[in-house]
Amino acid sequence: MGHREDLLEGAKSCLLEKGFARTTARDIVKASGTNLASIGYHYGSKDALLAEAYVALVEGMSGAFDGPNAEPAGAPGSLERFRWVWSGIVGTMREPGSLWRLSMEVMTLDMPELRDHLAAAQREGGRGLVALMTDAPEEEVSDETADTLGRFYLTLMTGLIAQWTFDPKTAPDGDALTEGLRRVIEAAGG
């Protein structure tokens, strides 16, 4: 790996260990085995590097669907698929050093550069969730679908992250979320 990749890996490690606000440029340099000048050269700033590292961590969460439960449950768009996706996400929230606790910190930061970078990634995050729910390749999920259904899933994700950060003992799991959705569908006449 070159300095750029080493910095990104070091930043990801620091984010999971220390969080965004407590990670310094020196922490990243120590974790990556690079030098301070490399951050500016490759990323422009520590915050830009951390933002890119955060996005890379989120993109890497597809690993939550590997292993024994890798085969999607239920038909695309079904309640069983909904339960499978959200159970996988909740499973990652139970892990120590969860990326999702970091996500709650990131949501509270007043850093325009970071917000701009992450805002640009929102549509792609929604697109990825739609793809998981429907089996559609991400590149085939339209912008309109990413901006409606995808944003719905992202809104659900944000609330779930908040609940798991606040009180993991009472936060919903995939079964509870699915039962809630089933009741919404039933009340709407579906």
matplotlib code that plots the C-alpha trace (Angstrom):
import matplotlib.pyplot as plt

x = [0.0, 1.0, 0.7, -2.8, -4.1, -2.1, -3.6, -7.1, -6.6, -5.1, -7.9, -10.5, -8.8, -8.6, -12.3, -13.4, -11.1, -11.4, -14.2, -14.2, -13.7, -10.9, -8.8, -5.9, -3.7, -0.8, -3.0, -3.6, 0.1, 1.0, -1.6, -0.7, 3.1, 3.2, 3.9, 1.9, 2.6, 1.0, -2.4, -2.5, -0.9, -3.4, -6.6, -6.3, -7.1, -7.5, -11.3, -11.5, -9.5, -11.7, -14.8, -13.5, -12.6, -16.0, -17.7, -15.4, -16.3, -20.0, -19.5, -17.7, -20.8, -22.0, -19.9, -22.8, -24.5, -21.7, -21.3, -24.0, -26.8, -25.4, -28.2, -31.0, -34.1, -37.5, -38.5, -37.3, -39.6, -41.2, -41.5, -39.1, -36.5, -37.1, -36.5, -33.3, -31.8, -32.6, -31.6, -28.2, -27.8, -28.9, -26.3, -23.6, -24.9, -24.3, -20.6, -18.1, -16.7, -19.8, -19.6, -23.1, -22.2, -19.6, -22.4, -24.3, -21.2, -20.7, -24.4, -23.8, -20.6, -20.7, -18.2, -19.4, -16.7, -17.6, -21.3, -20.9, -18.9, -21.4, -24.4, -23.1, -23.0, -26.6, -28.2, -25.7, -26.5, -30.2, -29.5, -27.5, -30.4, -32.9, -30.6, -30.5, -34.3, -35.0, -32.1, -31.7, -28.1, -27.3, -26.6, -30.1, -31.8, -33.0, -32.2, -36.0, -36.1, -32.9, -34.4, -37.7, -37.5, -33.8, -34.3, -37.1, -34.7, -32.0, -34.5, -35.3, -31.6, -31.0, -33.7, -32.4, -28.9, -30.2, -32.1, -29.2, -26.8, -29.2, -30.3, -29.3, -31.4, -34.7, -33.8, -35.8, -34.4, -35.3, -38.3, -39.8, -39.2, -40.8, -43.9, -44.1, -44.0, -46.6, -49.0, -48.4, -49.2, -52.3, -53.6, -53.1, -55.3, -52.5]
y = [0.0, 3.6, 6.5, 7.4, 3.9, 3.7, 7.0, 5.8, 2.5, 4.4, 6.9, 4.1, 2.5, 5.7, 6.5, 3.2, 3.5, 7.2, 8.7, 11.6, 14.5, 12.9, 11.7, 13.9, 14.1, 12.7, 9.7, 9.0, 9.3, 7.0, 4.4, 4.6, 4.8, 7.9, 11.5, 14.7, 16.2, 13.1, 14.0, 17.4, 16.1, 13.2, 14.5, 18.2, 18.1, 15.8, 16.3, 15.4, 12.2, 11.3, 11.9, 9.6, 7.0, 7.2, 6.7, 3.7, 2.2, 2.5, 1.1, -1.8, -2.7, -5.0, -7.5, -7.7, -9.9, -12.4, -15.6, -18.0, -15.6, -14.4, -15.8, -13.3, -14.4, -14.0, -12.7, -9.3, -6.6, -9.0, -8.6, -11.5, -9.7, -6.5, -8.6, -10.1, -6.8, -5.0, -8.0, -7.9, -4.2, -4.6, -7.4, -5.0, -2.5, -5.1, -5.3, -3.4, -0.4, -0.3, 2.0, 3.1, 4.7, 6.7, 7.6, 9.3, 11.3, 12.3, 13.5, 16.0, 17.6, 21.1, 20.7, 22.0, 20.2, 16.9, 17.4, 18.3, 15.1, 12.9, 14.6, 13.6, 10.0, 9.9, 9.0, 6.1, 4.8, 4.8, 3.2, 0.4, -0.3, -0.4, -2.9, -5.1, -5.1, -5.8, -7.7, -5.0, -4.2, -0.8, 0.7, -0.2, 1.6, 4.9, 8.3, 8.8, 5.5, 6.3, 9.7, 8.3, 4.7, 5.0, 8.1, 6.3, 3.5, 6.0, 7.8, 4.5, 3.7, 7.1, 6.5, 3.0, 4.3, 6.8, 4.2, 1.8, 4.6, 5.8, 2.5, -0.8, -2.8, -1.4, -0.7, -2.6, -5.6, -6.8, -8.7, -5.6, -3.4, -5.9, -6.2, -2.4, -2.3, -5.1, -3.0, 0.1, -1.9, -3.4, 0.0, 1.4, -1.3, -3.3]
z = [0.0, -0.6, 1.8, 0.6, 1.4, 4.7, 5.8, 5.0, 7.0, 9.9, 9.9, 9.9, 12.9, 14.8, 14.1, 15.6, 18.5, 19.4, 17.5, 15.2, 17.6, 19.6, 16.7, 15.9, 12.9, 15.0, 15.9, 12.2, 11.4, 14.2, 13.2, 9.5, 9.8, 7.5, 8.1, 8.8, 5.4, 3.7, 5.1, 3.4, 0.2, -0.3, 1.4, 1.9, 5.6, 8.5, 8.4, 4.7, 5.4, 8.4, 6.3, 3.5, 6.1, 7.6, 4.2, 3.6, 6.9, 6.1, 2.6, 4.2, 6.3, 3.5, 5.3, 7.9, 5.3, 4.9, 6.8, 7.8, 7.0, 3.7, 1.6, 1.6, 3.4, 1.8, -1.5, -2.6, -1.1, 1.4, 5.1, 5.5, 3.5, 5.6, 8.7, 7.3, 6.4, 9.6, 11.7, 10.0, 10.7, 14.3, 14.6, 13.8, 16.4, 19.1, 18.3, 20.5, 18.8, 16.5, 13.5, 14.3, 17.6, 15.6, 13.2, 16.1, 16.9, 13.3, 13.1, 15.9, 14.6, 13.2, 10.4, 7.0, 5.1, 6.7, 6.3, 2.6, 2.0, 3.8, 2.3, -1.1, 0.1, 1.4, -1.9, -2.4, 1.1, 0.3, -3.0, -1.2, 1.2, -1.6, -3.4, -0.3, 0.1, -3.6, -5.0, -7.7, -8.6, -7.1, -10.5, -11.5, -8.6, -10.0, -8.4, -7.8, -5.9, -4.0, -3.1, -1.8, -0.7, 0.0, 2.2, 4.0, 4.9, 5.9, 8.2, 9.8, 10.1, 11.8, 14.4, 15.0, 15.5, 18.0, 20.0, 20.0, 21.1, 23.8, 25.3, 23.6, 26.1, 24.9, 21.2, 18.6, 16.7, 13.3, 14.5, 16.3, 13.3, 11.0, 13.2, 13.3, 9.5, 9.3, 11.5, 9.4, 6.2, 7.9, 9.1, 5.6, 4.2, 2.5]

ax = plt.figure().add_subplot(projection="3d")
ax.plot(x, y, z, "-o")
ax.set_aspect("equal")
plt.show()
